[in-house]
Amino acid sequence: MEKSLTLFFKIGSILTITPAYSKNTTRFQKFYTYVLVVFITVAATVSVKNRDYPSYCIYAKIAVNLLTDANLIICTSTLALAVVVWRKDDWQKLMENLKTMISLGNKNKLERNIKIHLITLFVDFVMIVLIYIYWSAAYHGFMKYVTSYLVQYCQSYILYCYTTFVGFILNVIKSHYVYLNTILQQEVMKPNNCSKRMFLTLTKTERTMYYLKDTADNFNNATGWSTALLISYTSLYILNNFDYIYQVSVNHEIGMGFHIIAEGFSVFLLFVRTSTVIIKCDLILHEAEKILDNSYILRRNCYGLSDSEKNRLKEFSESVLQNLPKFSAARFFNINRSTILSMLATDITFLIIMIQFHGSAQ
């Protein structure tokens, strides 16, 4: 498993979205990151300038396009610089905690989890290549398409990989909350659960909750800005591409059906990757809340306790409540399942406005 983890995070360090698994950030990695950020930023800026917009494009559409491109450039730059500069210490703490949790976790499940995420990296790469091949073939002028959009596809793949690595880290955190729930549930189901062993279990659970809360805080500090930019980019991308689908449908372009399918698939792929991160955060919150519920059940089910034992159960519930994890996007907003609905509601609202702009421009 150690080899798989090293390989997995080696890919992350090459893409400059995570540190290496077995060593701290080196000067070479810093230099490599700076060079890559400068190269991508310059290349992306040049590619944006090389793009031509159809004559029926309104100014609002061009503005959304430029905002989407700018967001993507800032997002990929933030991903890289957070690892080696801005959030270097938080990433190192997160990786140390991750190593500890992995050493205590179920080795078979973790090995299977790593393989699934490695396969996901490959599948995402294949999907990106297929979409690129289609559009480069459909676009009038292969070299023109390469100079205008190749960098964007590379940046998109980096974002997909980021969601994969973040998803793996969240899976590891979630597995420990699930384990704590299983232990507490066993205590709840025992006919005589108010024993000394139960209080020992509560103490261990309490300590683990502290540790997991600290890990969640490190995760927020290390990835908060990147996740906020990912969510904002996803919103802009959905808006931009659905507006394009609307324009293609109205103007009856050649190959309209295939264009709509390709654009719809691109939107679906990014939306699923972003939503997966959001849902995994929400599942962790749900597991933590179940621990709190089990603590209340223990307080209700235990009879004949001394005052000190009753106080201990109360302290345990309060400790769990105070150490419930929270996930936020750079403290702009909390991440939970409702984030997906908010993102879609925003896109629908602005899409209606864009359609009205198109109608008034005709």
Phi, psi and omega in degrees: 000327180300321179294319180296318179295317179298316178296316182301310182280343172295319176298318178298320180288327177294321178278358178061037178244349173214160171287167172292156186283323191256003181207161179282170180295129181260168177296323179297318180295322177298312180299315179300319180295314179301314181298316182295319180296314180297316181298311181296319181297313180294313182297320180293320179296317178296318181295324177296320180293333182280353185278144175249139179255141178301157183296334182275001179290129177271167182296325179297320178296316179297321179297317178296320177302311182294321177297319179297314179295317179296319178298318180295318178297313180296320182296311181294326177292318180295319178306312184288312185290332178296327183289322188251347184230286192295314184239034183300312182296320179295321177295319180295317177296318179298318180293323177296315177296322180297318178299318179297314181295322179294320180295334181264352186274179178285113187297320181295316179295320180294318178299317178295321179297317179297316181298319179299318182288328174294318177297322179299319177301318180290316180298317178300319179298315180298317180298315179299317181296317181296316178297319180296317180298318180299309185290327178292329177283323181283334183285139180281098182111095186299312183295325178297320180291321179299312182290339183266331191227351184301316181297322180299321179293322177296317178296320179297320179295322176299319178296317179299318178296321177301315179296328178292315180292317177297321178298321178296314180299317179295324177298319179296315179298315181298321182300327180283326174293321177298319179297315178299320178298319180297317180296313180294323179296324176297321177293322180295322185281346180292139180296325178238078190273353183269072183240172178296326179297324179297317181292329174294320177297320179297319180297315179296319179297318180300314180296319180294323178298319176302313184295316181292323176297318178297320178296317178297321178295318177297321178298315179298316181294322183284324189242001187304307181294320180297318180292320178299316179291325177298314181295318179293322178295319179300317179298313180294321181295316178299314179300313183297315184285324177291328174294321177297317178300320178297316181296317179299319181294318183289320185271356176052056180289158177295135182072028185304315184300313180293323178298316181296318179297315181296315179293318179298321179293321178299316178297315181300317182298312180292319181298317179296317182296316180291317181296327179298317177298314181297315182294323178295322174299316181295322179295324176296316177301319180296316179296320179295321178294327177294326175297317178298317178299318179295326178294323177292322178297319178299319179296324180285325188274343183272124179241161176068031180269153174284168180299321180294323179290321176297318178296324180295318177296320178295317178297323179296314179299317180294322179295317178297317180299318181288338184249023172294136182288154173225139177243129182226155176263087181055031180065011174285320178201154177282146181261119173207187186298329181293343178300323180296315180295321178297319180297315180292321179297319178297316180296317180297317180300311182288331177295320177299318179296317179298318179297321177296322176298317179298319180296320180286337181279342182282000000 
